[in-house]
Amino acid sequence: MPATNRPNAEVVSNDPTGLTRIFRALRYRNYRLFFIGQGISLIGTWMQQVAISWLVYSLTNSAWLLGVVAFSGLICTFLLTPFAGVLVDRLDRHRILVVTQILAMLQALTLAAVVLTGSAAVWNLILLSMALGLINAFDMPTRQSFVLDMVTNRADLSNAIALNSSLFNSARLIGPSIAGVMVATVGEGLCFLINGISFIAVIACLLAMRMAPTPPRAGKENFFRGMKDGANYAFGFPPVKYIIVLLAFSALVAMPYPVLMPVFAGEVLKGGANTLGFLMASAGVGALAGAIYLAMRKNAFGLDKVIVVSTLSFGAGLICFSLSRIVVLSMLFMAITGFGMVVQLAACNTILQTIADDDKRGRVMSLYVMSFMGLAPFGSLLFGGLADIIGAPYTLLIGGVCILTGGVIFARKFSSIKGMVHRAYVKRGLMPD
């Protein structure tokens, strides 16, 4: 679809090369602003994630409670995301994002106040995690759907999603490293405070965007009928269905691995907060490499094979990491794990947004978020409980074997419906019939 046929379209060259191809989505002004604001804010987000996991572990010394705190936040995402998807397809996505970012800032500042005043306890950390999960239930599907509102040429969508992943994982590299040092020297509270302040950047960039008025979308449709129609569309279209099922399975058996990182850092590898930061940063290095690889791709064609290879890499990385007792090797296997997980997520994201109908994109992306974020709380509880019974290494070993099996099954299923994906690309004007 030509960029000039959509609101907010910008005229850009159609055949970028070299570095211009890697960063071609930055030619859109609104996306540039989004990219800058997120680049600052996400560093604080990763600092908070590492700091809160270490805080919970230092307060409780329990892998189970690590899983409980993670569950408390993510369960809200699981329960509310389907409702959020309908609103994303009806309301102005730009305004929704401004509101969710302001609320996330207030959550981080409240968390900082609780810790800096010495009031931190498991119960209030659980409540604040639930509050953030509620915010994310509306923020994440909106954020995913909003990409095509900024990058108005669908041909550049895959690049924008890859750049989002590279940004996310650059922050994943920087944030945990800073958090590991800060937790060891000045404590967790300042990590939360810095995260709260960092939201000012993304809010300012969102307010600086020039967005055309958004016409009402399906406003007269019954709310629950809208949810049902979105689910019927997603699960009635095999390419979307298989991708969502794969992500849901991955979220249950493999993606909660960060929950156990404090256990590996402290007990398995005999380290401390710095070791935790190094492990998380290593996963970020691999994830960043995966995002750059995707950004270098010309288009979305062939991403089904990329999903298979990345899923197998994800599983192999977890298996090797679970068997390692050497910090350097563990960091290497974390990098492989991070590469596989992020490439899987970004490739799935790209295919879903490329082939989904515009009027159902919000609901499809809400199911995307629900599949990997919503089921992750159950995976977190599963990982925490199993780790207390059989140990963290065996828990990750089982998860790695499961995700390898899932990748093989997906490869067999998806190969039978590639023609549907091809026809969707033709319909979107991305390739000739």
N, C-alpha and C positions, 0 to 999 in steps of 0.2 A: 504494500500500500504506500503510495507516495506520501512523503511528509507533509506536503502542502494540502492534503485533503483532510487534515485534522486540525482542531482548534490548537492554538499555541504553536503551530508548526513552524519550524525554522528551516530555511533552505541551506542544505549542506551538500558537500560533494559526495558522490555515490560510490567512489572507488578509492578509498584511502589505502595507503601502503605504509609499510614499516611501522615506526612508532605512532604515526597518525592512526593506523588501524587499531593499535592497542588502546589508545586513549580517545577513540572517535566519539564516544558518547559525551565527552566533556565539551563538545562543540555546542551543546544545548545549554543556554544560560541557566535555566532553572535547575538542570541536573548538576551543573558546576557548583551552584550554591548548596545544593543538597549534599554533594560530595565533600565540600569543605566543612560544613557544619558537622556532618557525621564523623569526619576524620578526627575532629577534636573530641567529640562527645564519646565515641566508642572506646577511646583509650581509658576514660574514666569508668565506663561500663565494665571493662575487663578488670580494671583495678578492684572494683567493688566485688566482682564475682570471686576472684582469688581471695580477697580479704575476708569475705563472709564465710567461705568454706573453711579457711584456717581458723577464724574466730570460733565457729561452731565446734570444730575438732578440738581446739585448745580448751574450750569450756566443758566439753563432754567426754572427749577421748573415745567416741563411739562412731563407728562406721554407720550403724543403724540410724543414729540421729542426723548424720550428714544426709542420708537418704530422705529422712522425714522432712527436713528443712527444704530440700530441693523439691520434694513432692508437694509441699504446702503452697509453693509458688506456682508450680507448673499445672497443678490440678485446676486452678482457676482458668488458665488458658484453655485447658481441655474442655471445660464445661461451657465457657462463654464464647469461644471462637465461632461456632456455627451461627450464633445470633449476630455476632459482629460482622460476619460475612454479608448478611443481608443489608445491614446498615451501610457497609462500604459500597455496595452496589446502588444505594439510594442517595446518600448524602455526599457533600463536598469532601473529598479525601484530604485536600490540603488543610481544611479547618480541623478535621479530626486529628491529623498529625500534630498540629499546633497544640491542641488540648492535651493529647497524650504525652507530649514531651514536657509540658509544664507540670503535669501530674507526676511524671517520673522524676523530675527534678525535686519536687517536694518530698517524694518518698526517700530519695537519697539523702537529702538534708535532714530529714527526721531520723534516719538510721544513723547519721553522723552524730546528731545530738544525743541519741540514746547511748552510743558507745563512748563518746567523749565525756559524758557525765557519769560514767561508771554504772549505768543502769542496764547494760546488756544482759539478757538471759535468753534461754532457748525459746520461751513462750513469746517474747516480743519480737524476736528474730523471725519466728514463724508467722506472726501477724503481718510484719512488714514484707515478708516474702509473698504472702498472699495478696497484699495490696499491689505489689509490683506485677504479680501474675495477672491480676484483674486488668491492670493498665495494658499489659502486653497483649492480652486477648483482643483488644481493639487496635493497638498500635501495629502489630506485626502484619496482619492481613492488609491493613491500610497501606503500610509501607511497601509491601510487595506489589500491590495493585497500582500504587502511585507512580511506579517507575515508567509505565507506558504513558502516563499523563505528562511526564517531563521529557522523555525521549520519544518523540511523536512518530518517528519512523520505526515500524516494527522490525525492520531489518537490522537496526542497531540495538534491539532489545537484549540480545545475548551478550553483547559487549558491555552494556550498562549493568547487567546482572553480574557479569564476571568482575567488573570494576568494583561493584558493591562488595563482592566476596573478597577482593584483594584489599579493600579498605578495612573491612571487618577483621581480616586476618593480619593485616599490618598492625592494627590496634591489639590484636591477640598476641602479637609478638612483643609489642612495647609495653602494654598495660601490665601483664603478669610480672615482667621483669622489674618494673618500677614498684609494683605492689609487694613483691618478695622482699626487696630492700627496705621499703617503708614499714612493712609489718615487723621486720626484724629489728628496726631501729626506733621508730616512733609510734608503732601500733596501728591498728586497723582503722581507727576513727578518722584519721586524716585522709585515708583512701576514699572513704565514703564522702567526706566533705569535698574533695577534689572532683569526684564524680558529679556531685550536685551542681557545682559551679560550672562544670564543662557543658551542661545542658544549655547554658546561655548562648553558646555558639550556634547550636543547631536551631534553637528557637529564633534567633536573630536572622539566620539564613532563610528559614521558612517564611518569615514575615517579609523578607526582601524579594521574594519571588513575584513574578508577574504572571498570574494565572487568569485565564479567561473565565467568565462566569460558567459554572457547571449547571447544565439543565437538570431538572429533577429526573431521577431514574426509577421507573417502576413504582412510583409513589402510591398508586391506588391498589397495588397488589397486597393481598393478605400476608401478614408477616410470616406466619408459619407455612403458608403455601409457598412463599418465596424460598424458605429453607428447604422444603420438600423438593421444589423444582430444581434447586441447585444440586441437591444430592442425587436426584434422578439423572440429571445431566452428567454429573461427574462419574457416577458408577454405571451409567449406561453407555459410556464412551470408553471402550477398552484401553486405549493408550493412557487416558487419565486415571482410570481405575487401577491398572497395574503399577503405575508410578506411585500412586498414593498408598497402595498396599505395601510396596517395597519400603517406602519411607516409614510407614507405621511399624513394620517389622524391625527395621533398623533402629528406630527410636526405642523399641522395647528391649532389644537384646544387645545393643552395642553403643548407641549414642550417649547413654548415661555414664560412660567411663570416667568423665572428669570428677564425678562424685567420689570416686575412690582414690583420686590423685593424692590427697593428704595422707592416706594410709600408705601408699607406695613410697611417698617422699619420706615419711617419718619412720615406718616400721620395716618395709622391704628394703629400701635403699639406705636406711640409717642416716637420713639428712634432716633438714629443717625447712623453714619457710623459703629460704633461697633455693633449695632443691625443688620445691613445689613450683616456684616461679620459673625455673629452668625447664622443667617438664612441660608446663603449659606453654612457655614460649617456643619450645621445640615443636609442639603441635601447631603453633601459629606459623612457624617457618614453613612447614610442609603445606599447610593450608594456603599460605600466601603463594607458594610455588604453584599449587594447583589453580588458584585464581588467575595468576598471570598466564598460565597455559591456556585457560579458557578464553581470556581476553585476546590472545593472539589468534584464535580461530576466526575465520572469515564469517561464518554463519553457524546456524544451529544444526545443519545436516550432519548426520553421523553421531549425534549425541547419545543415541540409544546404546551404541557400543561403548562410548565413554562411561556411561552409567554402569555397565557390567564390569569393566576393568577397574573403575574406582571402587566399586563395592567389594570386589575381590581383594584389592589393595587394603581397604579398610579392615577387613577381617584378618588378613595376614599380619598387618601391623599390630593389631591387638594381641594376636597369639604370640608373636615374638616378644612383645613388651611384657606380657604376663610371665614369660620364662626368664627374662633378664634380671640379673642382680648387679649389674654394673651401670653406673650412672650414665656414662657416655653412650653405651649401647642403648640404654633405655631412652635417651634423648633422640637417638637416630630412629628407633621404632616409633616413638611418638610423632616424629616428623612424617613418617609413612602413614601413620594412622590419620593425622590431620589432613594430609594430602587426599587420601581416599574419601574421608567423610565430606570435606568441603566440595570436592569435585562432584561427588554424588549429589549433594544438595543443590549446588548451582546448576548442574546439568538438568536435573529434574525440574527445577524452578523454570529454567529457560524453555523447556519443551512445553510445560503446562501453560505458561503465559503466551507462548507463541501460537498454540493451537486452540486456546479457549476463546469462546465468543465474548466480545467486549461486555455485553450486558450481564454476563455470568462470571466475569473474571474475579470479582471480589469474593464470591462464594467458592469458586474453585481454589483460590489462594487461601481462603480460610480453612478449607480442608487440607491444603498443603501444610499450613502452619499447625493445624490440629494433629496431623499425622506424625510430625516429628517433634513438635513441642508439647502437644497434648498428651501423647502416650509416654513421653519421657518421665513424667512423675511416677508412673507405675514401674517403669524400668529402674528409676532411682530407688524405689522401695525394694524392688527385686534384687538389685545389686547390693544395696546396703544389708538386706537380710541374709543373702547368700554369703556375703563377705564375712559376716559375723559367725556363720556356721562352718563354711569350708575354706575361708580365707580369701583375701582380695585377688591373689594370683590365679587361683582356680576359677574364680568368678569371671575374670576377664578372658581366660582361656575358653570357657564355655561360650561366652558371648562372641568371640572371634570365630569359633567353629560354626555357630548358628548363622552369622552374617555371611560367611562363605557359602553355606548351603543356600541361603536366600538369593545370593547373586546368581548362582547356577540356575535356580528355578526361574528367576526373572528373565534370564537370557533366553530360555526355551519358550516362555510365554510371549515375550515381546516380539520375537522374531516372526510370529504368526500374524501380527497385525501391523507390520511396518507400512503396508499400503495405506492404512487409515491415516497415519501421520503424514505420508506423502501428499494425500489428497487435501489434508488440512493446510499444508504449506502452499499448495496451489491456490486454495481458496483465499489465503491471506495475501496472495500476490508475491510470495517469496521465491517461487520457482515456476518455470513454465509447465504447462500440462503435458 
